[in-house]
């Protein structure tokens, strides 16, 4: 099995020493572009983290922390993400959406699935612009059943996937 070690960085890591991390074995970086959890915003360290990673020739991916509660919210988030985080930049790794905001559970599985599908459709549009956009890797907190519904409805398949944090890994299987 091919395994690579990478990290997710954002403003929460502060002035992160990416050069040292690379020396210590970090092989790629997924950078927070921004989010919709406090209005629409670009992570205050996004540009700096992007430039650092590129200068170190590290493969770079980017993610958006979603808080979309409607389909229109999802479209607005995706458009903002493209205009202020993706446009004019090159990414070696996928574009991700981070769906873990607990307020999103309040909309119910069907609406949350529709929100995810709206994001997915926009990511397909981004693929047509030359970005490699995926929706198969999510950061999740206590949303197991919802995520299983997303995968069944969006892809029509029942994959097994793992979500890992340090010393914790949870594997999900589709519910028939």
Secondary structure, 3 states (H helix, E strand, C coil): CCCCCEEEECHHHCCCCHHHHHHCCCCEEEEEEEECCCCCEECCCHHHHHHHHHHCCCEEEEEEECCCCCHHHHHHHHHHHHHHHHCCCCCCCCEEEECCCHHHHHHHHHHHHHHHHHHHHHHHHHHHCCCCECCCCCCCCCCHHHHHHHHHHHHCCCCEEEEEECCEEEEEECCC
